[in-house]
């Protein structure tokens, strides 16, 4: 990964500096953006090899930057690591597994090992991301009978658990009724 330009878009100076310090020295040119608006300018101007994007940003949100990246075929090819200390904010907008959206997710706070793994995953996902033409040509997958059977087994198990929980609730209601009568 020698000579890669990494754009870190995060409103926290601490996170931007932390990313820079955790990367091997000399191998990366780290560009810092303090908000989504500045980040979008740097994406166009610098054409980074990797984008590390905080999801909760001032001015232009990480969600808006993500949508902008996804709307342009050239930008979609750039490996992306989405970062957030509040994963639920991300999953509200983008359902898991994140890999199917071709980006890595890094939960804050993070350690060097997690950062490295996320960067590697982002590069791997960018390599396998289908082009626009390929994505249009791929037919929907046929339902796999093994998957269907596995789902049916899960449904059956959940139904049995519901029955067991209903029995437990009925027992609790009886117990509460008996306790109320004893207290009178």
ABEGO torsion letter per residue (X at the ends): XBGBBBBBBBABAAAAAAAAAABBBGABBBBBBABAAAAAAAAAAAGBABBBBBABBBGBBAAAAAAAAAABAAAAABBBBBBBABAAAAAAABBOBAAAAGBBBBBOBBBAAAAAAAAAAAAAAAAABBBAAAAAABBBBBBBAAAAAAAAAAAAAAAAAAAAAAAAAAAAAAAAAAAAAAAX
